[in-house]
Amino acid sequence: MANATPGTVPLHLLSMGTGSRDMASLGMVRSRVCCYRTRKWNLVMCTALSGSGTEDAAIGEVVSKPRRFPRVAGMGSKLIGCGSAVPKLEITNDDLAKIVETSDEWIAVRTGIRKRRVLTGEESVRGLAIEAGKNALEMAQVEPDEVDLVILCTSTPDDLFGSGPQVHTAIGCKNAWAFDATAACSGFLVGLITATRFIKGGGYQNVLVIGADCLSKYVDWTDRGTCILFGDGAGAVLVQATAAEEDGLLGFDIHSDGQGYRHLNAKTGKVGMEEVISSTNGSTNFPPKKPDFSYIQMNGKEVFRFAVRCVPQSIEASLEEAGFTSSNIDWLLLHQANWRIIDAVATRLHIPSEKIISNLANYGNTSAASIPLALDEAVRCGKVKGGDIIAASGFGAGLTWGSAIMRWQ
C-alpha cells in the first residue's frame, strides 16, 4: 500500500453514515487510506496515499490529495457562526483628554465614541484573529479541519507579507488554504463576498472570514482629529455552502475610486526615488532608507460627505438586486466609523434607530473588524435571530465601499 497510486475508491461495504473519525477503528487510517464524508450528500469517499506515513512532516510538506467531497458549483451560502476578540487595554475619552486637548463630551458629541481597545504587550493582530476564528467555528459547530479556506481581512498584518497562513495553521485548519485581503474598513465586506464566490463558483463548503486590524499602530496620538476614532479588534464569521434556493446572500454591490485616496490614507514613509537616486555627481544612495508608513491621514469632512452619499446608494442597489425595499430590513449594520454617518444613512433609508446594530461607543472604529465584531455581539445577546435580514455596508480607505443584504443562518 505504501507505493499505491492515489485514487478514489467507493466504499460499497461501509455504512453511508460512517464518518472519517470512525475509520481508525476499521483499520482504514493505518492502511494509509484516507476517507472523507460529505455532510450534504452523505457520501463516503476514500483515497489511497503514497508513503509510509511514519516520516515527520517538514515545513511546507503538505501532501496534495483528492478533495473531501465533490466540487459542486452553483451552491448558495449561509452564515452559521460568528466570533470576536478584543485587546484587554481599554482607553476612555477621559484618558485621551490627558494626552490631547479634548474631552469626553467633545468626542462623544462628534463621533458617538466613548472608549476603545488598544493592543499592548504580547497581544497581536494574529492572536486576535485566531481567537475570533476559533469562536466562530465553535458557534458554527464546524471542526477546523472541515474548513476549506481562510480569508484574513486586514490592512495591519503582523508581517508585511501577510498573516493569513499563520492564522489558519494556528487555528488548525489543516485542510484549508489562506490568504490576506487588504481593503481597510471595507475589508470584511470584500472578504465576505469573496467567500460566497468561492462557494458558488469553486465548490467550497466552509470558508472562515476574519476581519482583524490594529490601527492604533498608525495613529498619531497627538492629533485629536484622528486618535479619538480608532481602536483594535477582530471579528469572524463561518460561511457554509447550502442549496442554491437557500442562499443567504441576497444581493450585493461593491465599488472603488482611487481619486478619493487623498482624503484617507496611510502612505509609505518618505522613501521615494528622489531619495534613492542622488543628484550629487550622479551617484546612487543605496540601499534606500528603511521603509515605513506614515500616520493615518484623513480629511474628515470629505470622508463624511463620501459616506453619507455613497453608502445609501450602495445599499439601495443591493436591496434592488435582492428584490427588497428598506422595509424588509430587520437590521442595519454599517462599518462603525462615526455615529453621525450611521444616523445619516439610516435616515436616508428610512430605517428607525431601533433597527440599527452599533457598538461604536465601546470600541470605536476597528476597521475590518467592526462589522463582524458588532454582529457577534448582536447575535450572542439574542438581538439577531435566525432568519433575520441584515443590510451591511463597509466603506473606507481606497476609497472602497460596498454593501450586502444577507440572511443570518
Summary of the structure (lengths in Angstrom):
residues: 409
radius of gyration: 23.7
end to end distance: 43.4
largest distance: 81.8
contacts: 1431
relative contact order: 0.15
helix: 35%
strand: 25%
